[in-house]
Amino acid sequence: MQYANAYQESKRYAIESLSKGEVVVKLFEEASKQIKMAILLTEREEFVKSFNCIAKGQKIISSLILSLDMQYPISIELNEMYNFIYTKLGEANVSRDIQLMKDLWSLINDLKDSFREAEKMSNSAKSRGL
């Protein structure tokens, strides 16, 4: 029991020490993982498990939507994209459309890679004192 508490505390500290950009990347990583699992489960016709994975992916996308600061134009664009992904995940879930799931998985990975690159650029600029 003591080890479990130490592990949870360590995990919580690791998450709290992440920058906002790193948190967004982690969220996209988890969404990607859930959608990939949903694809595999749908192919195996394990529809209840697949449904739950997509629901988890939607919950992550919903968290990203709620985290947007709408005073910035980029947030308005991201809001539209996140809402599109959320809606399409729901459609893929109901129709069990593997190709749509794969397309959304690819889009989520592209977003993850873009945010990861932006985070690297931001860290680079900070380290140079810009």
C-alpha positions as CSV (number, residue, x, y, z in Angstrom):
1,M,0.0,0.0,0.0
2,Q,2.8,2.4,0.9
3,Y,4.4,1.9,-2.6
4,A,1.1,2.6,-4.3
5,N,0.8,5.9,-2.5
6,A,4.4,6.8,-3.3
7,Y,3.8,6.0,-6.9
8,Q,0.6,8.1,-7.1
9,E,2.3,11.0,-5.3
10,S,5.2,10.8,-7.8
11,K,2.9,10.6,-10.7
12,R,0.9,13.7,-9.4
13,Y,4.1,15.7,-9.0
14,A,5.3,14.8,-12.5
15,I,2.0,16.0,-14.0
16,E,2.0,19.2,-11.9
17,S,5.5,20.1,-13.0
18,L,4.6,20.0,-16.7
19,S,4.1,23.2,-18.7
20,K,0.7,24.0,-20.3
21,G,2.1,22.9,-23.7
22,E,3.4,19.6,-22.3
23,V,0.0,18.9,-20.7
24,V,-1.7,19.5,-24.1
25,V,0.7,17.1,-25.7
26,K,0.1,14.5,-23.0
27,L,-3.7,14.9,-23.5
28,F,-3.3,14.3,-27.3
29,E,-1.1,11.3,-26.6
30,E,-3.8,9.8,-24.4
31,A,-6.5,10.6,-26.9
32,S,-4.5,9.0,-29.7
33,K,-3.9,5.9,-27.5
34,Q,-7.7,5.6,-26.8
35,I,-8.7,5.9,-30.5
36,K,-6.0,3.4,-31.6
37,M,-7.3,1.0,-29.0
38,A,-10.9,1.6,-30.2
39,I,-9.8,0.8,-33.8
40,L,-8.2,-2.5,-32.7
41,L,-11.3,-3.4,-30.5
42,T,-13.7,-2.6,-33.3
43,E,-11.7,-4.8,-35.7
44,R,-12.1,-7.6,-33.0
45,E,-15.8,-6.8,-32.7
46,E,-15.4,-5.9,-29.1
47,F,-17.8,-3.0,-29.5
48,V,-18.5,-2.2,-25.8
49,K,-14.8,-1.8,-25.1
50,S,-14.3,0.2,-28.3
51,F,-17.3,2.5,-27.4
52,N,-15.7,3.2,-24.0
53,C,-12.3,4.0,-25.5
54,I,-13.9,6.5,-27.9
55,A,-15.9,8.0,-25.1
56,K,-12.6,8.5,-23.2
57,G,-11.2,10.2,-26.3
58,Q,-14.2,12.5,-26.5
59,K,-13.8,13.4,-22.8
60,I,-10.2,14.4,-23.5
61,I,-11.2,16.5,-26.5
62,S,-13.9,18.1,-24.3
63,S,-11.2,19.0,-21.7
64,L,-9.2,20.6,-24.4
65,I,-12.2,22.6,-25.5
66,L,-12.8,23.8,-22.0
67,S,-9.2,24.8,-21.6
68,L,-9.2,27.3,-24.5
69,D,-8.9,31.0,-23.8
70,M,-11.3,32.4,-26.3
71,Q,-9.8,35.9,-26.4
72,Y,-7.2,34.7,-28.9
73,P,-8.1,34.0,-32.6
74,I,-6.2,30.7,-32.5
75,S,-8.4,29.5,-29.7
76,I,-11.5,30.1,-31.9
77,E,-9.9,28.0,-34.7
78,L,-8.9,25.3,-32.3
79,N,-12.4,25.3,-30.8
80,E,-13.9,24.6,-34.2
81,M,-11.4,21.8,-34.9
82,Y,-11.8,20.2,-31.5
83,N,-15.6,20.4,-31.8
84,F,-15.3,18.7,-35.3
85,I,-13.2,15.9,-33.8
86,Y,-15.6,15.5,-30.9
87,T,-18.6,15.2,-33.2
88,K,-16.9,12.9,-35.6
89,L,-15.7,10.6,-32.8
90,G,-19.4,10.3,-31.8
91,E,-20.3,9.5,-35.4
92,A,-17.5,6.9,-35.6
93,N,-18.6,5.4,-32.3
94,V,-22.3,5.0,-33.4
95,S,-21.5,3.7,-36.9
96,R,-18.4,1.7,-35.9
97,D,-16.7,3.3,-38.9
98,I,-13.1,2.1,-38.7
99,Q,-11.9,4.3,-41.5
100,L,-13.3,7.4,-39.8
101,M,-11.6,6.3,-36.6
102,K,-8.3,6.0,-38.5
103,D,-8.7,9.4,-40.0
104,L,-9.4,11.0,-36.6
105,W,-6.5,9.1,-35.1
106,S,-4.3,10.6,-37.8
107,L,-5.7,14.1,-37.2
108,I,-5.1,13.8,-33.5
109,N,-1.5,12.7,-34.0
110,D,-0.9,15.6,-36.4
111,L,-2.2,18.0,-33.7
112,K,-0.1,16.3,-31.1
113,D,3.0,16.6,-33.3
114,S,2.2,20.3,-34.0
115,F,1.8,21.1,-30.3
116,R,5.0,19.1,-29.4
117,E,6.9,21.2,-32.0
118,A,5.5,24.4,-30.7
119,E,6.5,23.5,-27.2
120,K,10.0,22.7,-28.3
121,M,10.2,26.1,-30.1
122,S,8.8,27.9,-27.0
123,N,11.3,26.1,-24.7
124,S,14.1,27.0,-27.1
125,A,13.1,30.7,-27.2
126,K,12.9,30.7,-23.4
127,S,16.4,29.2,-23.0
128,R,17.8,31.9,-25.3
129,G,16.1,34.6,-23.3
130,L,13.7,35.7,-26.0
